[in-house]
């Protein structure tokens, strides 16, 4: 049996051809390119291919009908802390030897379509970050000139006309108008990125309508399309998780544990899963307490009225929402609140089922200076200080 183990690099890949019959091996270094990998697979007669986590190389090997093991370097068997020498050849040889001993834990490699959808979800997050950075740069320009613009979203909706009135092409700017030229360039980039964001959103919305899992997860009150897309893309196949604990550890939402003798401590969550998905689940958990009676009751039960446990309760609720979504995908069932409510009837839970109405636009700006608030003029008493009676004369 011939084992081909590959230690991947950004530019070069070290390959180890290990013959299990006579335990002889040799090394080859190739470029990390599709043509070089095809040439290597044509020249060698490998029965098993072992590699680190890589999508396109595993697709090439599986298209040829080769048995492939994709392992993760985060596994406990892949620790190199106590070694005196660590090279690419040692890594490739260790991969082959661990494959013989069945000491490698294979990881799930999604289909190419799912990986492309994951890429698009992450790209939307990057576009959103770029748009926010440009908006902050535009606000900094107006702050530097002492010009007041609208706050919040009003600046980019109703107040966009005022912002655009200060723009001027850089070629036509004088020595004291260069900031207006920079504003024109920033607004041009903002418009381009906004159009790209709309294109990405249309593509993801069309994909969500075709995916039954996304539509099923969206039936949970408080879970929107963006959270459902990221969660379904990360889970991919719900049957690959053995239990809810397995899913929670995959998402990095289980506590760390240190146990030695009589010591048994549980720390913070491991944070070893997809970071973007954890942030989306946490935002979804806070939002679901306003529109989901079960989430509100569960959140109140976990924090127990303690202010110091509210954040921990939010993370716990986010994990529960992910587990429920996974169970719905596995069993192909929609949200059913009757199976989750505790003894407290849901009619007693006050929910904010409607968002507050948007205030009318009104005047955008006023040249009159703002009056100081009356709250600041009132004297405040220090907490814990005894009340003194006025002195009598």
Number of C-alpha atoms within 10 A of each C-alpha: 12 18 23 27 29 26 22 21 12 8 9 13 21 22 25 26 22 23 16 14 8 8 9 9 15 11 15 12 16 18 15 16 14 11 10 14 16 14 11 16 16 10 8 12 13 19 13 17 23 25 23 20 18 13 14 12 20 20 16 15 17 13 9 10 10 15 13 19 21 20 21 18 14 9 11 11 12 16 10 11 7 6 7 6 7 10 10 17 20 14 19 25 24 16 25 29 17 15 19 13 8 10 13 22 16 17 12 14 17 17 11 12 9 15 16 13 18 19 12 16 19 15 14 18 13 12 16 14 12 15 19 13 13 16 16 11 15 19 19 12 15 17 12 9 9 9 9 13 18 17 11 9 10 13 17 15 10 13 18 15 11 15 20 13 9 14 20 18 14 16 8 11 15 11 7 7 15 17 21 22 19 19 23 20 15 16 19 12 14 19 12 11 17 15 11 14 18 12 12 17 16 12 13 18 14 11 14 19 12 10 12 13 24 24 17 17 29 21 16 21 20 18 22 17 16 19 24 26 24 22 24 22 21 20 19 20 14 18 13 12 15 9 13 16 13 14 21 19 17 18 23 19 21 22 15 14 12 10 9 7 5 6 7 9 11 11 10 11 16 15 16 13 16 14 11 13 21 22 14 17 24 20 17 22 27 20 17 25 22 18 20 22 22 21 25 21 17 20 26 16 11 16 17 12 11 10 8 9 13 16 14 14 21 24 22 19 24 25 23 18 21 25 18 16 27 25 18 19 22 15 10 12 14 17 16 11 13 9 7 11 15 11 6 10 11 17 8 8 13 12 15 13 10 8 8 7 6 6 6 6 9 6 6 13 11 8 6 6 6 7 6 8 8 7 8 8 8 8 7 8 9 8 6 6 7 8 8 6 6 6 5 4 3
